[in-house]
Amino acid sequence: MDQLQLNMQRIPTHVKVALKVLTEEKRPRTLGIQIRKVLNSIKRISSDCINLANNTHMEFANVMNHLGEVIALTEANKGLGESQLRQVEIELNVSRVWQTQLTQLNDIMKEHYKNTEDDLRFAHVEYSKALARRPSRFEKSLMRITGAVIKLINNAVKTFQGLTSG
């Protein structure tokens, strides 16, 4: 369970890296490659989490089998009715603990998902704003033409001043 929590704590770091890539990278191809790497890391972490959760569940089932053996030995000594009552109580307590842990894990995963979703929305908005701020080719051409016209006028004024003063 500790390893599972450690893996879950790594996800926000990868999300921050994804946001940094989205806000800083301008080339679509490089952006795609870097985002793919980050998403693959998150996918690998989630696969590790699933494997750890499955292993934990299998270990839990193994413990339950051992508890079953203990209960069987107890039945031989105490009687069937009393043993069944204890078995039900143990299973109920174990189920409550398991349910609490799964609820906590679910809450953590929901929180990470919501944070990731919010961060990606923010990154998308920032990326859209950044794209909107970039001048188009037409605007760049217009700026070049305007600059050339201004230089031409300045040169004409200097020439005219040179003719009138000389």
N, C-alpha and C positions, 0 to 999 in steps of 0.2 A: 504494500500500500504506500510505503514511503517513496519507493521508486516511481510509482504512478504519479504521486503528487509532485515529485521533482520534475518529471517529464512535462506535466501540465504547466509548471511554472516557467518552462522554457518557451512556451508558445508566444507569450507577449513580446519576448525579445525578437522572435522571427517576424511578428506582425510589425514591430517598429522598423525592422530592416526593410520590410516590404513597403512601408509608408515612405521611408527615406528614398528608396529606389523610385517610387512613383513620383515623388516631388522633385527629385534631383535629376533623374535620367530623362533626356529629351529625345533620344533616338528610339523609335518604336521597336526596332529589332533587338537592341541591347536591353531595353525595358522588358520585352517579352522573355528573353533568356534569363535575366536576373529574377524576374517575378516567378518564372517556372522553377528556378532553383529553390527559392524561398518556399513556394507552395509544396514542392517535393519534400523539403525538410519537415514542414508541418505535417504532411501526409505520413512521413516515416515515423514521426513522433506519435501521431495518432495510432498508427499500426502497432507501435511498441506499447502504447497504453492499452490497446485492445488485448494484445497478447498478455500483458501483465494482469489485466482484469480477468482474463480467462484462466491464467495460471492460479491466481488468487482464488477464483471460484473452485478450481479443481482441488486445491489444497484445502479449501473449506469443506468440500465434499468428502475428502479423505479424513479430515478431523471428525466430520459427522459419522463416518463409518466406524472410526475408533470409538466415538461416543456410543454408537450402537452396540459395539462389542462390550463396552463397560456396562451398559444398561442390561445386556443379556446376562452378564455374570451377576449383576445385582438381582435380576429376576429369579435366578436360581436360589438366592439366599432369602429374599424378602417376600416373595409371592408375586403373582402375575399382576394383580390390580394395582398394587402400590408401585410397582416398577413401571407400568404403563403411564401412571400419573406423572412420575418423575421424567420419563422420556418426553412426554408432551410438554412439561414445564421447561426442560432443557432446550427442546426444539423451538419453543416459543421465545425463550430468552435469546437464543442464538439468532433466530429470525429477526428479532427486534434490533439486535446489534447490527446485523447484516443490512437491514432496511435503513437504519440510521446512517451507516457508512455509504450506502448507495445513494441516499438522499443528499448527503454532503457532496459526494462526487458529482452528482447530477447538478447541484447548485453551482459548484465550481465550474463545470463545463458550460452551463448556461451563461454564467458571468463572463467567462472567456469568449464565448461565442458572441455575446452582446457587445463586449468591448472590441472584439475584432470587427464586427459589423459596423460599429460606430466609427472606428478608426479608418476602415476602408471607405465609408461614406465621406468622411472628412477628406481623405486623400483624393478621392474622385473629384470632389468639389474644388480642392486646391489645384489639382491637375487641370481641370477644365478652365479654371481662372487663368492658369499659366498659359494654356494654349490660346485663350482668348486675347491675352496681352501681346502675343507675338504678332508682328506686322506681317501682312500677306505679301506675296510677290508684287502685286499691283502697287501696294503702298510703298514698298521698297523702291520700285521703279519711279514712282511719283516723287519720292524724296530725292532721288538722284537727279531727276530732271529739274526739280526746284533748285537744288544746289548748283547745278550747271547754269541755270538762268541767272541766279544771284551773282555768280562769279562773272558772267558775261556783262551784267549791268555794272558791277564794280569796275571791271576793266574799261568799260565804255566811259564811266564817270572819270576815272583816272586819266584816260586819254583826252577827254574833253577838257579837264582841268589843266592838263599839260599844254594844250593848244591855246587856251584862254590866258594862261599866265605867261606864256613865252613869247 
